[in-house]
Amino acid sequence: MINRAARFIFNKVNSKKENLKASYTESLHERMYISLKDCTSINGFVFKDGWHFLVATLEQYEKNPNIKYEETFLARYYDCYQPKNLQESLYGKGSNIDIPSLIRHRDPQNAPMPWTPMFKLPNKYKTNLADYGPKDKSSDDGEVRFRRLTKIYDSIKSDGFREELNKNVINQIKGVLLKNNNDFRFLVFNGNHRTAALSALGFEKIPFRFVSNYPVIVDIENIDNWPCVKTGFYDRNVAEKIFLHYFEENGVNKAKEWGIF
């Protein structure tokens, strides 16, 4: 059933959305391609034609390979962007969207989305807490991530992106597709560093695979059947606002609001 639904959607996508070239066979792990313009991180920062802290950091690194971590947007991002919950992560500190009180004081990564069951993502697909700023200001999390990010960037720049080397390994670019009529967003769960590097290097499309044990395609037309909406955990209007946020936000206003630049 999932296979037939996915094949139907991708056939429809191919005929109506030029930037998404996907061929679906019999496996959810089949490699497909999507435009970087349609790729966003879980916290709503867009990888191309918007603003993303990892891409912006790599653009600084390209201009000055000797740049220190403390001088990067990544450091600034860590210092400024530390939301306490999903509400702050997506909408800022002063937002009045009424998210469920049960997750109002939980780390963003542990908050279920309206379209997910009431459980945490599998450990290997969790968003790193560092995406919301290191909890320990004295830690070297930012420096370590900066070195890892630039290492991936340098590798792809010199040797190209050989995704096939990562077959059946965690380091693939994986996520879920959000579908809003004929518009799509790819929510990146795994491979944020690779996605950022490809964007900074001028790639237009990236290969991706779906996340296992997770909804393959989240369609706004199916909102009443989303697990957390169906159970009443999320109000339908709130669920719709969260979903549409990924289509309306490109990261620029969010970065400004949090004082990152």
N, C-alpha and C positions, 0 to 999 in steps of 0.2 A: 504493500500500500504506500509506504513511504517512497519507494523507488518510483512508482508510477506518478505520484504527485510531484516529486522533484523533477522527473523527466519532463512532465507537462510544463512546469513553471520555467525550466531552462529553455525549452523550445520556444515558449512565449517570449522569454527574455531575449533570446538571440534574434528574434524577428523584430523586436521593438526597441531594444537598447543596444546601440552600436558598441559602446565601450565594454560590455560584458560578453566575453566569448567563452562560453562554457559548454562542454560536451559531457553529458551524464550517461554512464553506462550502467553497470549493475552494482557498483560499489560506492558507498558513501565516502570512501577514501580516494576516489578518482581525483586526479589533479585537474583543477580548472583555473581560469584566469579572470581577474576583475580589475577594473580601473582603480588606480590609487585615489582618484578623486572621490570614490565611493567608500573609502576605507576609513574607519574611525576607531579610536580606542574606547574601552569600556567607560571611560570618564568623559567622553564627548569631544576629545581633541582630534582634529582631522589631519590625515597624513599628507594631503596635497590640496592646494588651493584653499588653505585655511591656515591654522597654526597648530603645531604639535611640538611639545618641549624637546623630544628626541631629535626631530628633524631640524629644528632651529639650532640645537646644540651642534649637530653635525655640520651645518652650514657655517657656523663659527669656526669649527675645527678645520674645515676645508680652507678657509681664508687664513687661518693661523694655526698650523699643526702644533705649535708650541704653547697653545693656550692652556692656562691652568684651570683645573676643575672649578675653582672658586670664581672664575670669570665667566663661566658658562651659564646658559639659560637653564641647564639642568640643575645647577646649584641654586639659582634663583627660584626655580620651580619648587624645589624641595623646601626652601625657606618659607615660601609664601602659600603654597597649595597643600593644605593639610585639613581637608574636610573631615568632619566627625561622623558623617553618615551619608547615605545615598542622596538625600535631599540636598545637602550642601555640595556634594560632589557634582551634581548635575546643574543645580540652579543657584548656588551661591548661598552665603550666610543669611541674607535677608529675604529669602524666598518664602512664599506662603503656601506652596503646594502641600497638600495634606497627605503625606506618606503615612503608612501604617505606623502607629505608635510603637509597635513591637520591634521595629527596626530603626527607630529614630536615634537610638544610641548605640548602634552597631557599626563596626567598620564597614565601609562601602563594599568591600569584596565579599563580605558574608551576608549581604542583603539579597534575598531572592528578587529577581526581576518579575514583573507581572506574568511573563510567559513561561517562567520556569516553575518546576515543582518546588515544594517547600523543603528544599534541602540544599546544602552547600554544593558548589561545583566540585567535581573530583579534584583531589589535591594537585594533580599535575596541570590542571587548567585554571587554578586560582590566579587571580590578578595579584602580583606581588604587592605587599603592603607599601613597598617603596614608591609605588605609583602615586601614593598620597602623602609622600614625605616621610623620611626616616623618623621613627618615634624617638630615637636617641640622638640628640643633636651632636653628641661627641663621637658617634659611630662614623666609620669610613664607608658606609653604604653607597653614598653618592659618588665618591672617588672610584670605588670598585665598579659601579655601574658605568661610569664614564669610560673607564679603561676597556670594559667589555664592549661597549657601544662602538668606540673608535676602532677596536680590533676587528670587529665584524665589518665595519665600513671599509677599512683598509684592505681586508681580504677580498671583499666583493669588487672593490675598485681595481685591484691588481689581477685577480683571477676570474672575475665574473661570478654570477650567482648560479651555483650548481646545485639546485634544489634536490636533484636526484640522489645526491650523496647523503641526504638526510632521510631517505626513505625508511619508514617505520621507526623513526626516531622522534623524540619530543620536539626537536628543533625545526619542525615544519611550521609554516604559517597556517594557523587553524582558527576557525571562528564560526560564526553563524550569520546567515543572511536575513536582514529585515526587509520586508516587502511592503511598500505603500503604494498600492495601485501599480503603476508601471515604473515606479522609482524604487531603487534598492540602496541599502547600506550594508557593508560587510563589517561586522563587529569583530575586531581582532582580539582573540584570547591569547593565542600563542604566537610568538614570532614578531613581537613589537619592535625589537631592535633591528631585525632584518627588514621589516617593512619600512622603518624609518630610513635605514641605509639606502634601500632601493629608491625611495622618494628623493632623498638628498642627492643621489647620483643621477637623477633625471629619468628614471624608469616611468613609464606610463601605466603599466599593468604589472600585477604580481600573481604568481601561482598560489592557490590556496586549496585547502581541504576542510571538510567539515569536522567539528568536534564530535567525538563519540559520546553517547549517552546524554545527548542534548538536542533540543529541537533543531532540525535542519534548517527550516525556513520559517520565520515568524511573520505571519501575514496579518495585517491590521484588520482584514475582513473576517478573521477568525477570533477576534478579541474576546468574544463572549465565552469561548472555549479555552482560553488561556488558563492554566491551572490556578494561579493566584487570583484571577478575576472570578473564575467559576466558583471558587470556595468563598468568595467575599472578602478575602484578605486585602485585596486592592480594590478600591472604588474604580468603576469602569472609566470614568472621566480622568482620574489620576493616571491610570494605566495608559490611556491614550496619550496623555501629555508626555509621559516618560518616553514612550515609543517615538512620538513625533519629534522629541528633542534631538534625536540623532539625525533627523533630516533638516532641522532648522538651525542647529548650532555648528559652527565651523572652528570653534576654539579661540577665535580672536577676542571676542567680547569677554569670554570667560577668563582668558589670561589677563586682560586689562582689569577686570573686576577684582581679581585676586592679587593685583599689584605685581604681577610677574614682569611686566614691562609697561 
